[in-house]
Amino acid sequence: MGVALGIDLGTTNSVAAVATPTGVEFILGSRNERVHPSVVAFPTAGGVVVGSDAKKYRLTEPQHVIHSAKRFIGQNIRAPLVQLALTGVRYKVEEGPNQQPIVTVRDRRLTMPEISSHVLLHLKRCAERQLGTTVSEAVITVPANFTDGQRQATKEAGRLAGLDVLRLINEPTAAALAYGFGHQRDQTIAVFDFGGGTFDISLLRIQGDVYEVLASDGDFFLGGDDLDRALTDLLASECNRILRVDPRQHLPLMMKLMMGAEAIKCHLSENDAAEGEIDGLDLPNAKAAQLPFQISRRQFDDMIAGYVLRTMDVTRQALAAAQLAPGDIDEVLCVGGSTRIPLVRRRIAELFGREPNIGINPDEVVAQGAAIQAGSLTGKLDAGTGMGASHAIATASHSPLAHDISSSVPGAPPRGRSPTQAPTPPPRPHRPTQPQLARPVARPILLDVNPATLAIQTAGGYTEKLLDKNAPIPIQQARVFTTARDNQTRVEIDCCRGEARRYTENEPLGTLVLDRLPARPRGELKIEVSFRVDADGILHVQATDVASGTRQEAYLNVLGAPAPGGGT
């Protein structure tokens, strides 16, 4: 049996790790980096470039560089939030089969699972090179609020990368596992996961080796990408005002401002102000120019206050669902790069009445938990191995972009350096330290929840709930329905995800189609519809003719999910 990886497939960056008998080992890239950009480039010269090497094409061939694919994986391209998110990318996205987003780059048409599979394949190859063995299995993390279609698409990405996906695990649950494994904790914790593209909040009860999710909520269109866009819009307005050029009409110029905005955001996480120039701006029909900027942390806080407020509102909803008060939480874990922002940490402290735990590395802790789970599923964590993860998350390293900016602030690079020209970081050790526990540990038990209510449409445009939000998974529930017309031999049942009573106010999942039914008078034919959510959070739909006991073939055409067997 090959090695099983734990993979945090992120919007901005991805991290992979593997459990060994002595600890958790992170997978390094060609530059000894643990954090791998989730960027895929298809340069004009040919081939596919992934990770750090792909980012260099953002200025020269921005239309050939795919980033933030996780925001669109398993999504319906017609959804309003998807359309809004597409305004933040510079590559071409079209509508494909089942209304899924299709990336058109050079002479290729690729689904989002195919884009993500390149990132996963890159991590797989890095792992095989580092470990000297075959990598064939993985546990991959997903946002807790991911839909069935997004989860299926993520598993499809793993399959395309040559990985047997043993399990999908929610990112906050993975972080809790990395935090608690081997410590025999008895706590109620909150995992505040604010990453590049998504926000999740999960409330968990840890008792020894049992990790029980009490409630979970989130927004998969709320993340660091939105904060970057706010800063980019400011820089674009300044470019228009000072240089008399609208960068929105010039793709390379806009990409340079986007890269500068990302660096400014990271700098303001550690400094009170950012001041300098973004240089090397190639203006139409003009020589290269510089764009001066001077942005205070207070200005940035005002720009992003609405986004941060949304995370607090979702957190309050999760607390209410779990019937917990903020004071009932023993520890708040910060996960995801956006939790480095001081305003975010202040709002967390105000809500919970305690400072969040910032002793963990927000970029690596999710992959670490996934590696522990992978080791558990493959028998690498049997009691007596002494493997543990406790001290690997004790130090929170800073973002490599934190000082990648021109600034007059002490400690930053000299004024005049472009935010897109980072100094070369010193090489890291080839092998990370592998912490050990002094005593044997048991296999962890993860008890997760259904992220949203699942229902079907009934007469009058209303919904009938089959599975409740925050119900423990795996779970199965069935309802019996009858036909609405005489001699009806085909039934279409619209399935949805959401809490609203009206079907149209929820998110459509697809249509359950039953045909070849016996022709009978209205109301005589009884059909049992069963919804089952498995441990991966994936929905399985089944239907049975109650009278005969014959199980009818049915399919759920999930909008935005890839067709079985791959993409376009």
C-alpha positions as CSV (number, residue, x, y, z in Angstrom):
1,M,0.0,0.0,0.0
2,G,1.3,3.4,-1.0
3,V,1.6,6.5,1.2
4,A,-1.6,8.4,2.0
5,L,-1.3,12.2,2.0
6,G,-3.3,14.7,3.9
7,I,-4.1,17.6,1.5
8,D,-5.5,21.1,2.2
9,L,-6.6,22.0,-1.3
10,G,-6.9,25.8,-0.8
11,T,-8.2,28.7,-2.9
12,T,-4.9,30.6,-2.7
13,N,-2.4,28.0,-1.5
14,S,-2.4,24.3,-0.9
15,V,-0.4,22.3,1.7
16,A,0.3,18.5,1.9
17,A,1.6,16.4,4.7
18,V,2.0,12.8,5.6
19,A,1.8,10.9,8.9
20,T,4.9,8.9,9.8
21,P,5.6,6.8,12.9
22,T,7.4,9.7,14.4
23,G,5.3,12.7,13.4
24,V,3.8,14.7,10.6
25,E,6.1,15.6,7.7
26,F,5.2,18.4,5.3
27,I,5.7,18.0,1.6
28,L,8.2,20.5,0.2
29,G,8.4,22.1,-3.2
30,S,11.4,22.7,-5.4
31,R,12.4,25.7,-3.3
32,N,11.8,23.8,0.0
33,E,8.5,25.6,0.4
34,R,5.7,24.0,2.5
35,V,3.0,26.3,1.1
36,H,2.2,25.7,-2.6
37,P,0.3,28.4,-4.6
38,S,-2.9,26.9,-6.1
39,V,-2.0,28.4,-9.4
40,V,-1.9,26.6,-12.8
41,A,-0.4,28.2,-15.9
42,F,-0.6,27.1,-19.5
43,P,2.2,29.2,-21.1
44,T,2.4,29.9,-24.8
45,A,5.6,27.9,-25.0
46,G,3.6,24.8,-24.1
47,G,3.1,22.5,-21.1
48,V,1.5,23.0,-17.7
49,V,3.2,24.9,-14.9
50,V,1.9,24.6,-11.3
51,G,2.6,26.4,-8.0
52,S,5.3,29.0,-7.4
53,D,6.6,28.7,-11.0
54,A,3.2,29.4,-12.4
55,K,2.9,32.7,-10.6
56,K,5.6,34.3,-12.7
57,Y,3.3,34.2,-15.7
58,R,0.7,36.4,-14.1
59,L,2.3,39.5,-15.6
60,T,3.4,38.2,-19.0
61,E,0.5,35.9,-19.8
62,P,-2.3,36.7,-17.3
63,Q,-5.0,35.2,-19.5
64,H,-3.2,31.8,-19.3
65,V,-2.9,31.7,-15.5
66,I,-5.7,30.1,-13.5
67,H,-6.1,30.9,-9.9
68,S,-8.9,30.7,-7.3
69,A,-10.4,27.6,-9.0
70,K,-11.7,26.4,-5.7
71,R,-14.3,29.2,-5.7
72,F,-15.9,27.8,-8.8
73,I,-15.5,24.0,-8.4
74,G,-18.8,22.2,-8.4
75,Q,-20.7,25.5,-8.9
76,N,-23.4,26.6,-11.2
77,I,-22.0,29.4,-13.4
78,R,-25.4,31.1,-13.5
79,A,-25.5,31.7,-9.7
80,P,-25.3,35.4,-8.9
81,L,-22.4,34.9,-6.4
82,V,-20.5,33.0,-9.0
83,Q,-21.0,35.7,-11.5
84,L,-19.7,38.3,-8.9
85,A,-16.7,36.2,-8.1
86,L,-15.8,35.9,-11.8
87,T,-15.3,39.6,-11.9
88,G,-12.2,39.0,-9.9
89,V,-10.4,36.7,-12.4
90,R,-8.7,37.6,-15.6
91,Y,-8.9,34.3,-17.4
92,K,-11.8,33.2,-19.7
93,V,-14.6,31.2,-18.1
94,E,-17.6,30.0,-20.1
95,E,-20.7,27.9,-19.5
96,G,-20.3,24.2,-20.0
97,P,-22.5,21.1,-19.6
98,N,-24.8,21.1,-16.5
99,Q,-24.1,24.9,-16.3
100,Q,-20.6,24.2,-14.9
101,P,-17.8,26.7,-15.4
102,I,-15.4,25.9,-18.1
103,V,-12.0,27.5,-18.4
104,T,-10.9,28.3,-22.0
105,V,-7.1,28.7,-22.2
106,R,-5.1,28.6,-25.4
107,D,-6.7,25.7,-27.4
108,R,-8.0,23.9,-24.3
109,R,-11.3,23.7,-22.5
110,L,-11.0,22.5,-18.9
111,T,-13.4,22.0,-16.0
112,M,-12.6,23.3,-12.6
113,P,-11.9,19.7,-11.3
114,E,-9.4,19.3,-14.1
115,I,-7.7,22.6,-13.0
116,S,-7.6,21.5,-9.4
117,S,-6.3,18.0,-10.4
118,H,-3.1,19.7,-11.7
119,V,-2.6,21.2,-8.2
120,L,-3.2,17.8,-6.6
121,L,-0.9,16.1,-9.1
122,H,1.8,18.6,-8.4
123,L,1.6,17.8,-4.6
124,K,1.6,14.1,-5.4
125,R,4.8,14.4,-7.4
126,C,6.5,16.5,-4.8
127,A,5.6,13.9,-2.2
128,E,6.8,11.0,-4.3
129,R,10.1,12.8,-4.9
130,Q,10.5,13.7,-1.2
131,L,9.4,10.3,0.3
132,G,10.9,8.1,-2.4
133,T,7.8,6.0,-2.7
134,T,4.5,5.8,-4.5
135,V,1.6,8.1,-3.4
136,S,-1.7,6.6,-4.3
137,E,-4.2,7.7,-1.6
138,A,-5.2,10.9,0.1
139,V,-7.5,12.6,2.6
140,I,-8.5,16.0,1.1
141,T,-10.1,18.8,3.1
142,V,-13.0,20.9,2.0
143,P,-14.8,23.9,3.6
144,A,-17.5,22.7,6.0
145,N,-20.2,24.5,4.0
146,F,-19.3,22.9,0.7
147,T,-22.3,21.5,-1.2
148,D,-22.7,18.0,-2.5
149,G,-21.7,19.1,-5.9
150,Q,-18.6,20.8,-4.7
151,R,-17.6,17.7,-2.7
152,Q,-18.2,15.4,-5.7
153,A,-16.1,17.7,-7.9
154,T,-13.3,17.7,-5.4
155,K,-13.2,13.9,-5.3
156,E,-13.3,14.0,-9.1
157,A,-10.2,16.2,-9.0
158,G,-8.4,13.7,-6.8
159,R,-9.3,10.9,-9.2
160,L,-8.0,12.8,-12.2
161,A,-4.7,13.3,-10.3
162,G,-4.4,9.6,-9.8
163,L,-5.4,9.6,-6.1
164,D,-7.8,7.4,-4.3
165,V,-9.6,9.9,-2.1
166,L,-10.1,7.9,1.1
167,R,-12.2,10.6,2.7
168,L,-13.2,14.2,2.5
169,I,-12.8,16.0,5.8
170,N,-14.1,19.5,6.7
171,E,-11.3,22.0,7.1
172,P,-12.3,23.2,10.6
173,T,-12.6,19.6,11.8
174,A,-9.1,18.8,10.4
175,A,-7.7,21.9,12.3
176,A,-9.3,20.7,15.5
177,L,-7.8,17.3,15.0
178,A,-4.3,18.8,14.6
179,Y,-4.9,20.9,17.7
180,G,-6.2,18.1,20.0
181,F,-4.7,14.9,18.8
182,G,-2.6,13.2,21.5
183,H,-3.5,15.7,24.2
184,Q,-6.6,14.0,25.6
185,R,-8.3,17.4,25.8
186,D,-11.8,18.0,27.3
187,Q,-12.9,21.3,25.7
188,T,-15.5,23.0,23.6
189,I,-13.7,24.9,20.9
190,A,-14.5,27.2,18.0
191,V,-12.5,26.9,14.7
192,F,-12.6,30.3,12.9
193,D,-11.5,29.5,9.4
194,F,-11.1,32.5,7.2
195,G,-9.1,31.6,4.1
196,G,-8.5,32.9,0.6
197,G,-11.9,32.1,-0.8
198,T,-14.2,30.8,1.9
199,F,-15.2,31.3,5.5
200,D,-16.2,28.6,7.9
201,I,-17.0,28.4,11.6
202,S,-17.3,25.1,13.4
203,L,-18.0,24.5,17.1
204,L,-16.6,21.2,18.4
205,R,-16.6,19.2,21.6
206,I,-13.3,17.4,22.1
207,Q,-13.2,14.6,24.6
208,G,-10.1,12.6,24.4
209,D,-9.9,11.1,20.9
210,V,-13.5,12.0,20.0
211,Y,-14.1,15.1,18.0
212,E,-17.8,16.0,17.8
213,V,-19.0,18.9,15.7
214,L,-21.9,20.6,17.4
215,A,-22.7,23.1,14.7
216,S,-21.1,24.5,11.5
217,D,-21.8,27.4,9.2
218,G,-20.1,29.3,6.6
219,D,-19.9,31.3,3.4
220,F,-18.0,29.9,0.4
221,F,-17.9,33.4,-1.3
222,L,-16.2,35.2,1.6
223,G,-12.4,35.2,1.8
224,G,-9.1,36.9,1.3
225,D,-9.8,37.3,-2.5
226,D,-12.6,39.8,-1.5
227,L,-10.2,41.8,0.6
228,D,-7.7,41.8,-2.2
229,R,-10.3,43.1,-4.6
230,A,-11.2,46.0,-2.3
231,L,-7.6,47.1,-2.2
232,T,-7.2,46.5,-6.0
233,D,-10.2,48.7,-6.6
234,L,-8.6,51.5,-4.6
235,L,-5.3,51.2,-6.5
236,A,-7.1,51.1,-9.8
237,S,-8.9,54.3,-8.9
238,E,-5.6,55.9,-7.9
239,C,-4.1,54.8,-11.2
240,N,-6.9,56.4,-13.1
241,R,-6.6,59.6,-11.1
242,I,-2.8,60.0,-11.1
243,L,-1.7,58.3,-14.3
244,R,-4.9,59.0,-16.3
245,V,-5.2,55.3,-17.3
246,D,-8.0,52.9,-16.4
247,P,-6.2,49.7,-15.6
248,R,-9.4,47.7,-16.0
249,Q,-9.0,48.0,-19.7
250,H,-5.4,46.7,-19.6
251,L,-5.0,43.2,-18.3
252,P,-1.2,43.1,-17.5
253,L,-1.6,46.5,-15.7
254,M,-4.5,45.2,-13.6
255,M,-2.6,42.0,-12.7
256,K,0.3,44.1,-11.4
257,L,-2.1,46.1,-9.2
258,M,-3.7,42.9,-8.0
259,M,-0.3,41.5,-7.0
260,G,0.5,44.8,-5.3
261,A,-2.8,44.7,-3.4
262,E,-2.1,41.3,-2.0
263,A,1.3,42.4,-0.8
264,I,-0.1,45.5,0.8
265,K,-2.7,43.5,2.6
266,C,-0.1,41.2,4.1
267,H,2.1,44.1,5.1
268,L,-0.7,45.9,6.9
269,S,-1.3,42.7,9.0
270,E,2.0,43.6,10.7
271,N,2.4,47.3,10.3
272,D,0.3,50.4,10.9
273,A,0.8,51.9,7.4
274,A,2.1,51.0,3.9
275,E,3.8,53.7,1.8
276,G,5.7,53.4,-1.4
277,E,5.4,52.9,-5.1
278,I,4.3,50.1,-7.4
279,D,6.8,50.4,-10.2
280,G,7.3,48.9,-13.6
281,L,3.7,49.7,-14.7
282,D,3.6,49.4,-18.5
283,L,1.1,52.0,-19.6
284,P,-0.4,52.0,-23.1
285,N,1.7,54.2,-25.5
286,A,3.9,55.4,-22.7
287,K,7.1,54.5,-20.8
288,A,7.0,52.4,-17.6
289,A,5.5,54.4,-14.7
290,Q,5.2,54.2,-10.9
291,L,2.1,54.4,-8.9
292,P,2.6,55.9,-5.4
293,F,0.5,54.7,-2.5
294,Q,0.0,55.6,1.1
295,I,-2.5,53.4,3.0
296,S,-3.0,53.2,6.7
297,R,-4.3,50.2,8.6
298,R,-7.3,52.2,9.6
299,Q,-8.2,52.9,6.0
300,F,-7.8,49.2,5.2
301,D,-10.0,48.3,8.2
302,D,-12.7,50.6,7.0
303,M,-12.5,48.9,3.5
304,I,-12.9,45.4,4.9
305,A,-15.2,46.1,7.9
306,G,-18.3,44.8,6.0
307,Y,-16.6,41.5,5.2
308,V,-15.4,41.0,8.7
309,L,-18.9,41.8,10.0
310,R,-20.3,39.0,7.8
311,T,-18.0,36.5,9.5
312,M,-19.2,37.6,12.9
313,D,-22.8,37.2,11.9
314,V,-22.3,33.7,10.6
315,T,-20.4,32.9,13.8
316,R,-23.4,34.0,15.9
317,Q,-25.7,31.8,13.8
318,A,-23.5,28.8,14.5
319,L,-23.5,29.5,18.3
320,A,-27.2,29.8,18.2
321,A,-27.6,26.5,16.3
322,A,-25.4,24.8,18.9
323,Q,-27.2,26.5,21.8
324,L,-24.0,27.9,23.1
325,A,-23.0,31.3,24.4
326,P,-19.7,32.8,23.5
327,G,-18.6,32.3,27.1
328,D,-19.1,28.5,26.7
329,I,-16.1,28.3,24.3
330,D,-12.8,27.3,25.9
331,E,-10.6,28.1,22.9
332,V,-10.9,29.8,19.6
333,L,-8.5,28.6,16.9
334,C,-7.6,30.9,14.0
335,V,-7.2,29.1,10.7
336,G,-6.6,30.5,7.2
337,G,-4.3,33.4,6.2
338,S,-7.0,36.1,6.6
339,T,-7.0,35.5,10.3
340,R,-3.7,37.2,10.5
341,I,-5.4,40.5,9.9
342,P,-5.6,42.5,13.2
343,L,-9.2,43.6,12.7
344,V,-10.3,40.0,12.4
345,R,-8.6,39.0,15.6
346,R,-10.0,42.0,17.4
347,R,-13.5,41.2,16.4
348,I,-13.0,37.5,17.5
349,A,-11.8,38.7,20.9
350,E,-14.8,41.1,21.3
351,L,-17.3,38.4,20.4
352,F,-15.9,35.6,22.5
353,G,-14.5,37.7,25.3
354,R,-11.1,36.1,25.0
355,E,-8.1,36.3,22.7
356,P,-8.0,33.7,19.9
357,N,-5.3,31.1,20.0
358,I,-2.7,32.3,17.5
359,G,0.0,29.7,18.5
360,I,-0.9,27.5,15.5
361,N,0.2,28.0,11.9
362,P,-3.0,29.0,10.1
363,D,-1.6,28.0,6.7
364,E,-0.5,24.5,7.7
365,V,-2.8,23.2,10.5
366,V,-5.5,21.9,8.2
367,A,-3.1,19.8,6.2
368,Q,-1.7,18.5,9.4
369,G,-5.1,17.3,10.6
370,A,-5.8,15.7,7.2
371,A,-2.5,13.8,7.5
372,I,-3.4,12.5,10.9
373,Q,-6.8,11.3,9.5
374,A,-5.0,9.7,6.5
375,G,-2.6,8.0,8.9
376,S,-5.6,6.7,10.9
377,L,-7.5,5.4,7.9
378,T,-4.4,3.5,6.6
379,G,-3.3,2.1,10.0
380,K,-0.3,4.3,10.5
381,L,-1.7,5.6,13.8
382,D,-2.2,2.4,15.7
383,A,-1.8,2.7,19.4
384,G,1.8,2.2,20.3
385,T,3.4,4.0,17.3
386,G,4.0,7.1,19.4
387,M,3.1,9.3,16.5
388,G,1.7,12.7,17.4
389,A,1.1,16.2,16.1
390,S,1.1,18.3,19.2
391,H,4.1,20.5,18.8
392,A,4.1,20.9,15.1
393,I,1.5,23.6,15.3
394,A,3.0,25.4,18.3
395,T,4.7,28.1,16.2
396,A,2.7,30.4,13.8
397,S,5.1,31.4,11.1
398,H,4.4,34.7,9.2
399,S,3.2,34.8,5.6
400,P,6.1,34.9,3.1
401,L,4.4,38.0,1.6
402,A,4.2,39.9,4.9
403,H,7.1,42.2,4.0
404,D,6.9,42.0,0.3
405,I,6.1,45.7,-0.2
406,S,7.6,49.1,-0.7
407,S,7.2,51.1,2.5
408,S,8.5,53.8,4.8
409,V,7.6,51.7,7.8
410,P,10.6,50.6,9.8
411,G,11.6,47.0,9.1
412,A,10.0,46.9,5.6
413,P,12.1,46.8,2.4
414,P,13.5,50.1,1.1
415,R,11.2,52.6,-0.5
416,G,11.1,52.0,-4.3
417,R,10.8,48.2,-4.3
418,S,7.8,47.0,-6.1
419,P,5.4,44.9,-4.1
420,T,5.7,42.3,-6.8
421,Q,9.5,42.0,-6.4
422,A,10.1,40.0,-3.3
423,P,13.5,39.4,-1.9
424,T,14.6,35.7,-2.2
425,P,13.8,34.0,1.1
426,P,16.5,31.9,2.7
427,P,16.3,28.1,2.0
428,R,14.4,26.1,4.6
429,P,15.7,22.8,6.0
430,H,14.9,19.9,3.7
431,R,13.0,18.0,6.4
432,P,10.7,19.6,9.0
433,T,11.0,18.6,12.6
434,Q,8.9,15.6,13.4
435,P,7.5,15.9,16.9
436,Q,6.8,12.9,19.0
437,L,4.5,12.1,21.9
438,A,5.7,10.4,25.0
439,R,2.8,8.0,25.2
440,P,0.8,5.8,22.8
441,V,-2.3,7.4,21.2
442,A,-5.6,5.9,19.9
443,R,-7.2,6.5,16.5
444,P,-9.3,9.7,16.4
445,I,-13.1,9.5,16.0
446,L,-14.6,12.3,13.9
447,L,-18.3,13.1,14.3
448,D,-19.3,15.7,11.7
449,V,-22.6,17.3,10.7
450,N,-24.7,18.0,7.6
451,P,-23.8,21.6,6.6
452,A,-27.3,22.6,5.3
453,T,-30.9,21.5,5.2
454,L,-31.7,19.2,2.2
455,A,-35.2,19.3,0.9
456,I,-37.4,18.6,-2.2
457,Q,-40.0,20.8,-3.9
458,T,-43.7,20.0,-3.2
459,A,-47.0,21.3,-4.6
460,G,-47.3,25.1,-4.5
461,G,-43.6,25.7,-4.7
462,Y,-42.9,24.9,-1.1
463,T,-40.2,22.5,0.3
464,E,-40.3,19.3,2.3
465,K,-37.3,18.8,4.5
466,L,-35.6,15.4,4.4
467,L,-32.4,16.2,6.2
468,D,-31.8,19.0,8.7
469,K,-28.9,21.3,8.9
470,N,-26.3,20.3,11.6
471,A,-27.7,16.8,11.9
472,P,-24.9,14.3,12.6
473,I,-23.5,12.4,9.6
474,P,-23.6,9.8,8.2
475,I,-27.4,10.1,8.2
476,Q,-30.4,8.8,6.1
477,Q,-34.0,9.9,6.0
478,A,-36.9,8.9,3.8
479,R,-40.3,10.3,2.9
480,V,-43.2,8.7,0.9
481,F,-44.8,10.7,-1.9
482,T,-47.6,10.1,-4.4
483,T,-48.2,11.0,-8.0
484,A,-50.2,14.1,-8.8
485,R,-51.8,13.0,-12.1
486,D,-53.6,10.0,-13.5
487,N,-51.4,7.5,-15.4
488,Q,-48.3,9.3,-14.5
489,T,-45.2,7.2,-15.5
490,R,-42.5,9.8,-14.9
491,V,-41.8,11.9,-11.8
492,E,-39.4,14.8,-11.5
493,I,-38.5,15.9,-8.0
494,D,-36.5,19.1,-7.6
495,C,-34.0,18.9,-4.8
496,C,-32.6,22.0,-3.0
497,R,-30.2,23.1,-0.2
498,G,-31.2,25.8,2.2
499,E,-33.4,26.8,5.1
500,A,-36.2,28.8,3.3
501,R,-39.7,27.5,3.1
502,R,-40.1,28.6,-0.6
503,Y,-38.2,26.4,-3.0
504,T,-37.1,29.4,-5.2
505,E,-35.4,31.0,-2.2
506,N,-33.0,28.0,-1.8
507,E,-30.1,26.8,-3.8
508,P,-31.2,24.2,-6.4
509,L,-29.2,21.0,-6.3
510,G,-30.8,19.3,-9.3
511,T,-33.6,17.1,-10.3
512,L,-34.4,13.5,-9.2
513,V,-35.9,11.7,-12.3
514,L,-37.9,8.5,-12.0
515,D,-39.3,7.0,-15.2
516,R,-40.9,3.8,-16.4
517,L,-43.4,3.9,-13.5
518,P,-46.6,1.8,-13.7
519,A,-49.6,3.8,-15.0
520,R,-52.0,4.2,-12.1
521,P,-54.7,6.7,-10.9
522,R,-53.5,9.8,-9.1
523,G,-52.4,9.2,-5.6
524,E,-52.3,5.4,-5.8
525,L,-48.6,5.1,-6.7
526,K,-46.5,5.6,-3.6
527,I,-42.8,6.4,-4.0
528,E,-40.3,6.4,-1.1
529,V,-37.6,9.0,-1.6
530,S,-34.5,8.5,0.5
531,F,-31.7,11.0,1.1
532,R,-28.4,9.7,2.6
533,V,-25.4,11.9,3.4
534,D,-22.2,9.8,3.9
535,A,-19.1,10.6,6.0
536,D,-17.7,12.7,3.1
537,G,-20.8,14.9,3.2
538,I,-21.9,13.6,-0.2
539,L,-25.6,13.2,-0.9
540,H,-27.0,9.8,-2.2
541,V,-30.5,9.7,-3.5
542,Q,-32.7,6.6,-3.8
543,A,-36.3,5.8,-4.7
544,T,-38.5,2.8,-4.2
545,D,-41.9,1.8,-5.4
546,V,-43.5,1.0,-2.1
547,A,-46.2,-1.4,-3.4
548,S,-43.8,-3.7,-5.2
549,G,-40.7,-3.1,-3.2
550,T,-38.8,-2.6,-6.5
551,R,-36.1,0.0,-6.3
552,Q,-36.3,2.3,-9.3
553,E,-33.2,3.7,-11.0
554,A,-32.8,7.4,-10.3
555,Y,-30.2,10.0,-10.8
556,L,-29.5,13.4,-9.3
557,N,-28.3,15.8,-12.0
558,V,-26.4,18.1,-9.7
559,L,-26.0,21.5,-11.3
560,G,-22.4,22.4,-11.8
561,A,-21.0,19.0,-10.9
562,P,-18.9,17.2,-13.5
563,A,-20.3,14.4,-15.5
564,P,-19.2,11.0,-14.4
565,G,-15.8,10.1,-15.8
566,G,-14.3,13.5,-16.2
567,G,-14.7,16.9,-17.7
568,T,-15.1,18.4,-21.1
